[in-house]
Amino acid sequence: DQILGNLDSRYYLEAKENGNNLVIKLAEPGDEGEYVCQVSAFKPTQIHHSVKIRVRPSIQTSPVNSLTVKEGEEARLYCQVLAGHPTPQLKWRKKGSNMPTGDEEIMGEDILFESVTRKYEGTYECVTEDEYGFEPVASEVQLHVEYAPVIEQEQTYIKTAAGEEIHVTCVVHAYPEPQVVWEKDGKVIGEQTNGFVINRSGARHNLILLDVKKEFFGEYSCQARNDLGVASKSTQVSGDHTFYSELSSENPPNYPTLDIRNLYTETLGEIVFAEESLISEGEKSKLDEENMEGLKIFSYLSHLRKDRK
């Protein structure tokens, strides 16, 4: 036991009416413990106080900022408590999704991935967890996975009419960043090639055929390359070669329109034909009411009768 008072610079008594308070300046973990206030009298009286010191934790990941590994290699992320009292528990989670194992989080100081794929890349957080009400403290580390290009293609065959605008799209995944080249029938399409526009939005690489003509039909391929490999996907573009522009002096051909009002299906028995009269008088009058006089009614059965004669 130790008597505390004005002699200790960090401990002093603050006088109050009918007593005093013990003040601890710049409290630290070593000040945690049991304190006794005792009154000397004919019948000594004492009060016990329990003091617990809470220190906000400080943590750090290893590696500190990022880790880069090749696909198929092992990846280990470590987290340590630099300060904090009592020592908090630690857990890991992946920002924006579950852990590669499918878990929302994994308890412990470190995590080990024995054979990583590109799906493992992302930002991982080490987070403190305690039961004393402190706001969680987090430290982040970025995991990069190097892998050869992988191409996803939205269409492998496009059939179009001449004069239309066509978009050929390749979604390219790779790390490090790949170089993507477009080709038509094995010949490279440059940024300044007439009739084409090349653009990109994130992993989506687009080749736009502005005004499709016969000479634009063929095989288009996107090729992605980085230090780890190369990948290529192809799309076939074909269609109608005839093109009539709204600005062209040549008019498109005008074909007659066939208007079929009704379709009658007649069945033929083994030898028996239907009656000569296919339309009753009542039906004829109904047709007259519908202004059908100008239509010629063709009977397939009547046609067969003529052939048999």
Order of alpha helices (4+ residues) and beta strands (2+ residues): beta-beta-beta-beta-beta-beta-beta-beta-beta-beta-beta-beta-beta-beta-beta-beta-beta-beta-beta-beta-alpha-alpha
